[in-house]
Amino acid sequence: MTASKPLLDVRGLSIRVAGAARPLVDDVSFSLDAGETLCIVGESGCGKSLTALALMGLLEGTPLRIDGGTAEFQETDLLSAPQATLRALRGDRIAMIFQEPMTSLNPALKIGDQIAEAVCEHRDVSREAGRARALEMLKRVRIPAAESRLDEYPYQLSGGMRQRVMIAMALANDPALLIADEPTTALDVTIQAQILDLMRNLGRETGAAQIMITHDLGVVAEMADKVAVMYAGRIVEAGTVTQIFDDPQHPYTLGLMSSMPSLAGRSERLVTIPGTVPSPLDMPVGCRFAPRCPFADAACEAPPQLVDLEAGHRVACWHAPIEQAEPTPAWRETA
Amino acid sequence: MNAPILQARGLMRHFITNKPLFGAPSIVQAVNGVDFEIIEGETFAIVGESGCGKSTLARLLSHLIEASEGSVIYDGREISGLTGAELRDLRREMQFIFQDPFSSLNPRMTVGALIGEPLRIHKIGTPAERRAKVAELLRKVGLRPEHADRYPHEFSGGQRQRIGIARALATGPRIVIGDEPVSALDVSIQAQVVNILEDLKDEFGLTLIIIAHDLAVIRHVADRVAVMYLGEIVELGEAAEVFAAPAHPYTEALLSAIPIPATGARKVQTKIEGDPPNPISPPSGCRFHTRCTYVQDICRTERPQLRDMDQGRRVACHFADNMSLEGIRTDNQARPPAVARRFARYSAARASMTANTESAKLEKEE
């Protein structure tokens, strides 16, 4: 959105399983400036995690292939760069935090050694300096008694503490971009609040841009500067956090928000989205949300483009804005 | 108000986690002396974080596990002494919906056999009547009678949870206990299942006991709510009251931690630090005192009793009378007219998608 070059510029990213008729992630584009937080929100199977893995170059060795697109990050195209280049970037300029902190830490290595390893891999420093950095990072993520934790193993820590260690490790080399895939989903709500607090503060302190992948609109509202809503492999709506929450346009976004029970009061029945997400093997040709959309008509048999409705607010729906669209008989309000 | 259908009296359950050859075994006090009653026809929610004992409590209530001490009284009878036919009757009248629809359905059984199994075990109806009942149950949970011949793996998570609900309803229970019945589901599917649960509750006059950690879901479905912390109930009352004006510091902290899906809502202000203590060696006095921002000396030594406040509220805190705690902020600004119209149009259009077109679409997807 600014005149200067964005930190990360993803254009037309598509991911496909060899032999599948249609891509799993289809023509995904977004950009991110330094220090910004982008939340990618969507339900299971919408392609949000695949997008993150593709950016990290972690689809190697899976049946998934990048089918097109570019992702420019500090003069490097992440999608076409050789693994050696990516290996140098990963854990250094770009770091990632995963959902399940138990399975992403090495159970056989002490906490301090794991963080020091990440530092020594990318910096020409001694083991002592690496360990000093590990201690500094543990203090920064506010782990109590950090000194003694250095020599503990992951199993000795609670889930929240493990996620703090993951964050410490990810930020140890001052990355420019942090990708977090459902970082708080496995945690209790009071621990989640602590981790979100921490991530927001560290983002501000270090100036690292963040891509946070989540299914929780509450987390999005707390964390995001910008939001991309994904459905069945496509971005259906994108904008600033204010645009998405105060002026949602796509029927899927409307449905998602209507489906959520309100904390403020016991509302009447929840307004749901009918049916289920289409199978990746059998994606609709046109708008992928059309089979579940109450506004779908003949126009939706062609795939809608993600177009600017206003500055920075992009929507992929033939009928947006819905309150102005001419109701077709199929979905005219019932008297 | 109706009579209590289920009562817990001084209910305790301890588990031995480690029994060394010499020395004292480690004991987890999963449920440590809880008292409450559940009124016929209400939705009663038990909420708390991992390890607070809410699932153990649910299993105690339905006699899936034995209590260490205390009793559960169902319809005037103590359930711990029940055996044989009486226990079978209890099982028929009290059913369970489990959290994970992927592991709670036998993959080798067809959906029809799964839903019909409770009927067969309780010897209800002839085989033909059972088949008819299975078809009816499938329709009630939004599936189709033909689905009876398929296997669980052919269904999505939300559809499997519907099958779990149909199975729970097969014997015509009076009480249905749901242990995190929607927490494994995506938001849009979760809403469908919540609606089905509420419809069926009304239709069959069920008493629902819902265990959950998602406070928004609780707020939506529950009449009354009990908040648990480390094996004890710290607060109990009308859900609306508890959410608007909590009386226990832990409830306040829990509510303050929920991320609110709206802009302009406050950014997280964590009122609670650190992890819950280990239940093997819970803190002395009030179990919450190690994390409580209002802690006083008395809290470290004396265990507060769950005592009655106004309007049926019960709170276990020494200072409940003279604290004013913050509940959920209902700072929902009204939507701009154009956006309000858009949402109204969505719900109107959604409502006019009749059941027929819905099932036609489902059919097309399969």
Interface residues (C-beta under 8 A of the other chain):
Chain A: E43 S44 P144 S158 G160 M161 D188 V189 T190 I191 Q192 A193 Q194 L196 D197 R200 H215 D216 L217 G218 V219 V220 A221 E222 V241 T242 F245 D246 D247 P248 Q249 P251 L254 G255 L256 M257 S258 S259 M260 P261 S262 L263 A264 G265 R266 S267 R269 L270 V271 T272 I273 P274 G275 T276 V277 P278 S279 D282 P291 R292 P294 F295 P321 I322 E323 P327 W331 R332 E333 T334
Chain B: E49 S50 S156 G158 Q159 D186 V187 S188 I189 Q190 A191 Q192 V194 N195 E198 H213 L215 A216 V217 R219 H220 V221 A239 A240 F243 A253 L254 S256 A257 I258 P259 I260 P261 A262 T263 A265 K267 V268 T270 I272 E273 G274 D275 I328 T330 N332 R335 P336 A338 V339 R341 R342 F343 R345 Y346 S347 A348 A349 R350 A351 S352 M353 E358 K361 L362 K364 E365
